[in-house]
Amino acid sequence: MPLHHRLLRALGLLFAMGLGACQSSPEPKKLLYPTPAEQGVSYYCRRPFYEPYNLNQRWTNMRPALLIVSAVQAVVYFENDEAQVLPLDFDDTIPSGSYRCPS
């Protein structure tokens, strides 16, 4: 058998093995885009830095650490134990609970 036929056969075999390995992966498929809940958490963690909440400049040097969401409000806790209470703009994307703020 000529060399190029053996190379094509070997490439085909490697492709089939790789395809089989990818299809049998136990990890769930994850899209590159964040979920609506992840977007909501990111939004509320950044919200104290925007108008009308940033009237006091002390917010600019703090990093948000934790977000707690209830049915009517969200509370952003900062690394220095300060907190900012925010009303919910939309409550259908974030279930009530506590979330770590993205870095």
Short mmCIF file of the C-alpha atoms (twelve columns), coordinates in Angstrom:
data_MODEL
# 
_entry.id   MODEL 
# 
loop_
_atom_site.group_PDB 
_atom_site.id 
_atom_site.type_symbol 
_atom_site.label_atom_id 
_atom_site.label_alt_id 
_atom_site.label_comp_id 
_atom_site.label_asym_id 
_atom_site.label_seq_id 
_atom_site.Cartn_x 
_atom_site.Cartn_y 
_atom_site.Cartn_z 
_atom_site.pdbx_PDB_model_num 
ATOM 1   C CA . MET A 1   0.000   0.000  0.000  1 
ATOM 2   C CA . PRO A 2   1.431   3.432  -0.903 1 
ATOM 3   C CA . LEU A 3   2.568   5.754  1.863  1 
ATOM 4   C CA . HIS A 4   -0.132  8.391  1.287  1 
ATOM 5   C CA . HIS A 5   -2.893  5.735  1.642  1 
ATOM 6   C CA . ARG A 6   -1.409  4.643  4.992  1 
ATOM 7   C CA . LEU A 7   -1.232  8.270  6.151  1 
ATOM 8   C CA . LEU A 8   -4.857  8.892  5.175  1 
ATOM 9   C CA . ARG A 9   -5.945  5.703  6.945  1 
ATOM 10  C CA . ALA A 10  -3.995  6.714  10.088 1 
ATOM 11  C CA . LEU A 11  -5.484  10.226 10.023 1 
ATOM 12  C CA . GLY A 12  -8.979  8.770  9.602  1 
ATOM 13  C CA . LEU A 13  -8.422  6.449  12.559 1 
ATOM 14  C CA . LEU A 14  -7.142  9.309  14.738 1 
ATOM 15  C CA . PHE A 15  -10.113 11.474 13.733 1 
ATOM 16  C CA . ALA A 16  -12.585 8.692  14.598 1 
ATOM 17  C CA . MET A 17  -10.929 8.107  17.979 1 
ATOM 18  C CA . GLY A 18  -10.913 11.827 18.758 1 
ATOM 19  C CA . LEU A 19  -14.534 12.223 17.733 1 
ATOM 20  C CA . GLY A 20  -15.557 9.287  19.908 1 
ATOM 21  C CA . ALA A 21  -13.673 10.700 22.882 1 
ATOM 22  C CA . CYS A 22  -15.317 14.107 22.489 1 
ATOM 23  C CA . GLN A 23  -18.799 12.635 22.239 1 
ATOM 24  C CA . SER A 24  -18.377 10.461 25.323 1 
ATOM 25  C CA . SER A 25  -17.139 13.291 27.538 1 
ATOM 26  C CA . PRO A 26  -18.963 13.196 30.912 1 
ATOM 27  C CA . GLU A 27  -18.815 16.987 31.328 1 
ATOM 28  C CA . PRO A 28  -21.945 18.909 30.326 1 
ATOM 29  C CA . LYS A 29  -21.652 21.260 27.394 1 
ATOM 30  C CA . LYS A 30  -21.202 24.887 28.483 1 
ATOM 31  C CA . LEU A 31  -21.778 27.826 26.212 1 
ATOM 32  C CA . LEU A 32  -19.319 30.684 26.163 1 
ATOM 33  C CA . TYR A 33  -21.991 33.165 27.228 1 
ATOM 34  C CA . PRO A 34  -23.022 33.608 30.884 1 
ATOM 35  C CA . THR A 35  -26.475 32.528 31.972 1 
ATOM 36  C CA . PRO A 36  -29.094 35.196 32.781 1 
ATOM 37  C CA . ALA A 37  -28.569 34.533 36.505 1 
ATOM 38  C CA . GLU A 38  -24.782 35.017 36.147 1 
ATOM 39  C CA . GLN A 39  -25.393 38.257 34.255 1 
ATOM 40  C CA . GLY A 40  -27.750 39.450 36.997 1 
ATOM 41  C CA . VAL A 41  -25.219 38.677 39.740 1 
ATOM 42  C CA . SER A 42  -22.521 40.573 37.843 1 
ATOM 43  C CA . TYR A 43  -24.908 43.511 37.312 1 
ATOM 44  C CA . TYR A 44  -25.865 43.840 40.990 1 
ATOM 45  C CA . CYS A 45  -22.245 43.444 42.156 1 
ATOM 46  C CA . ARG A 46  -21.192 46.356 39.903 1 
ATOM 47  C CA . ARG A 47  -24.262 48.500 40.518 1 
ATOM 48  C CA . PRO A 48  -23.017 50.368 43.645 1 
ATOM 49  C CA . PHE A 49  -20.338 51.982 41.465 1 
ATOM 50  C CA . TYR A 50  -22.854 53.692 39.150 1 
ATOM 51  C CA . GLU A 51  -25.201 56.655 39.614 1 
ATOM 52  C CA . PRO A 52  -27.163 57.362 41.802 1 
ATOM 53  C CA . TYR A 53  -25.479 54.904 44.209 1 
ATOM 54  C CA . ASN A 54  -21.920 56.255 43.992 1 
ATOM 55  C CA . LEU A 55  -22.614 59.576 45.678 1 
ATOM 56  C CA . ASN A 56  -20.056 58.677 48.323 1 
ATOM 57  C CA . GLN A 57  -16.601 58.132 46.827 1 
ATOM 58  C CA . ARG A 58  -15.687 55.457 49.363 1 
ATOM 59  C CA . TRP A 59  -17.303 52.849 47.095 1 
ATOM 60  C CA . THR A 60  -14.640 53.338 44.426 1 
ATOM 61  C CA . ASN A 61  -11.843 51.706 46.451 1 
ATOM 62  C CA . MET A 62  -13.823 48.648 47.582 1 
ATOM 63  C CA . ARG A 63  -14.249 45.267 45.972 1 
ATOM 64  C CA . PRO A 64  -17.643 43.557 46.201 1 
ATOM 65  C CA . ALA A 65  -17.378 40.097 47.734 1 
ATOM 66  C CA . LEU A 66  -20.885 38.753 48.292 1 
ATOM 67  C CA . LEU A 67  -24.381 39.377 46.950 1 
ATOM 68  C CA . ILE A 68  -27.488 38.368 48.881 1 
ATOM 69  C CA . VAL A 69  -30.761 38.539 46.961 1 
ATOM 70  C CA . SER A 70  -34.220 38.478 48.552 1 
ATOM 71  C CA . ALA A 71  -37.634 38.953 47.005 1 
ATOM 72  C CA . VAL A 72  -37.470 42.762 47.211 1 
ATOM 73  C CA . GLN A 73  -33.818 43.820 47.488 1 
ATOM 74  C CA . ALA A 74  -30.200 42.904 46.897 1 
ATOM 75  C CA . VAL A 75  -27.429 43.522 49.423 1 
ATOM 76  C CA . VAL A 76  -23.840 43.839 48.207 1 
ATOM 77  C CA . TYR A 77  -21.220 43.120 50.887 1 
ATOM 78  C CA . PHE A 78  -17.722 44.452 50.330 1 
ATOM 79  C CA . GLU A 79  -14.396 42.991 51.487 1 
ATOM 80  C CA . ASN A 80  -14.082 45.622 54.242 1 
ATOM 81  C CA . ASP A 81  -17.459 44.633 55.799 1 
ATOM 82  C CA . GLU A 82  -19.368 47.588 54.324 1 
ATOM 83  C CA . ALA A 83  -22.720 46.889 52.653 1 
ATOM 84  C CA . GLN A 84  -24.959 48.579 50.103 1 
ATOM 85  C CA . VAL A 85  -28.697 47.809 49.877 1 
ATOM 86  C CA . LEU A 86  -30.155 48.020 46.372 1 
ATOM 87  C CA . PRO A 87  -33.743 47.671 45.159 1 
ATOM 88  C CA . LEU A 88  -34.296 44.942 42.580 1 
ATOM 89  C CA . ASP A 89  -34.783 46.129 39.004 1 
ATOM 90  C CA . PHE A 90  -35.739 42.742 37.700 1 
ATOM 91  C CA . ASP A 91  -36.259 39.731 39.917 1 
ATOM 92  C CA . ASP A 92  -36.989 36.935 37.472 1 
ATOM 93  C CA . THR A 93  -33.369 36.159 36.548 1 
ATOM 94  C CA . ILE A 94  -31.777 35.756 39.982 1 
ATOM 95  C CA . PRO A 95  -33.321 33.341 42.467 1 
ATOM 96  C CA . SER A 96  -33.190 34.370 46.119 1 
ATOM 97  C CA . GLY A 97  -29.955 33.333 47.789 1 
ATOM 98  C CA . SER A 98  -26.325 34.304 48.260 1 
ATOM 99  C CA . TYR A 99  -23.761 34.550 45.461 1 
ATOM 100 C CA . ARG A 100 -20.052 35.341 45.238 1 
ATOM 101 C CA . CYS A 101 -19.346 38.470 43.238 1 
ATOM 102 C CA . PRO A 102 -17.127 37.918 40.199 1 
ATOM 103 C CA . SER A 103 -13.635 39.376 40.478 1 
# 
